[in-house]
Amino acid sequence: MPDPSDLTLGGLTPDEAEREIYQHILSRNPEHDFEPTLERVREVTDLLGSPQSAFKVVHLTGTNGKTSTARMVESLVREHGLRTGLFTSPHLTSVRERIQIDGEPISQADFIRLWQEVAPIIHMVDAKSIDGGGPRLSFFEVLVVLAYAAFADAPVDVAVVEVGMGGVWDATNVADGDVAVVSTVSLDHAQWLGDDLAGIAREKAGIIKDGAAAIIAEQSDAVTPVLLNAVAERGARALWEGHDLEVVDRQPGVGGQLVTLRTPAATYAEIFVPLYGDYQARNALLALAATEALLADGGEPQALDGETVEAGFGAVTSPGRLESVRTSPMVLVDVAHNPAGIDALVGALDESFAFESLVGVVGVLADKDAEGILAGLEGVLDHVVVTASASPRAIPAHELAEIARDVFGEDRVSQASDLPDAIDRAVQAAESVHDMGAGVLVVGSVTVVAEARILMGADKRKGAGRAR
């Protein structure tokens, strides 16, 4: 087994060295293929001196909305003068997007340096695991280790950390969160988490730690009792959407929405959030309550300065979430990749965009509910061009086309072998309508959106892939 610290980085340019490191990490088990144990990650972090204990942690789980909520928390906390780390997944362009310091992806130089410092420890734990019949650390486990090492190295005051999958056994859970945020729990990752909502909720509740604050979104009848039990067992201080927390009002506007948010500490009126949809208003509510709880440091949360809150929310970006990557015709991209996410997306489209005609470009990964995704889109798309991203997990275009025809009918479905062709067909179809109200929506998986953003040059624009 090659020692990851022995990667031949000497003589390489920084770009080449970053690619070599990424390819090595990518050669490991993918992030969706994990064993229910924290043993390997904990052993590495112990040998590194427990970097995850060097800062306060806001830990986020749930099914949809984690990344946007995490970005909002990070921006609000940073606006209060604290140094921040942000760990999210997946990335859209560069793996360094997953590890951010003060709102910026970790620098290439720091990424390479930290890898060279951490890799020998990873190799040591890899070797021990293999000797015992186990696997190497996975792709996601390695990135978690790098993130925690980077945050301690910076050093940051607060790390805002999004789980990869689940909670109890997620590699991020070697950290003890001071604040846990649980967004709405619904079905996703059924291949690994199962299709029992109560069981999924028990997994996600694993990030709620003894005596911590817990900020919990509105949940279904199957999930609420599970979270109530977890809060009680751990003596957590819980705030619940719909009881303690409320979106009092929201007014859609140009470039986002004005929201009025109520927490036990205060009501914050007419705060501009530059993101679309009622779900982003709810994400903002969770983020605000989490920030209050964090800054209270175990005490009673106090009202935050209104101008600071406005500045924090106003600086938020969320690449790939109803993001416009082209005009004339407008091309939107959105990473919704399960039926619940599609339902939220459709609501935001209806509310904030006045398309007379909308053409979809859809690519879906094999472990997702393709029929459910397409059914959710059927009412808003006049035509759909199905395709496949470069991911080996992508459903082949011809197979997705068969599912799409069952949902949309033969005449409303086209098939393209690759994404550039699919986008070209969709743009031509939109332009042929001769209507300024025609547009294109690229949706269905993170990988298809990531590729579309690169094709459209969105990854090179100011603010792309980061929270300004």
Secondary structure, DSSP 8 states (H G I E B T S, - for coil): ---GGG---TT--HHHHHHHHHHHHHTS--TTS--S--HHHHHHHHHTT-GGGSSEEEEEESSSSHHHHHHHHHHHHHHTT--EEEE-S--SS-GGGGEEETTEE--HHHHHHHHHHHHHHHHHHHHHHHHTT-----HHHHHHHHHHHHHHHTT-SEEEEE-SSSSTT-GGGGS--SEEEE-------HHHH-S-HHHHHHHHGGG--TT-EEEE----TTTHHHHHHHHHHHT-EEEEBTTTBEEEEEEEETTEEEEEEE-SS-EEEEEEESS-SHHHHHHHHHHHHHHHHHHHTTS------HHHHHHHHHT---TTSSEEEETTTEEEEE---SHHHHHHHHHHHHHH---SEEEEEE--BTTS-HHHHHHHHTTT-SEEEE---S-TTB--HHHHHHHHHHHH-GGGEEE-SSHHHHHHHHHHHHHHT--TTEEEEEES-HHHHHHHHHHTTGGGSTTTTS--
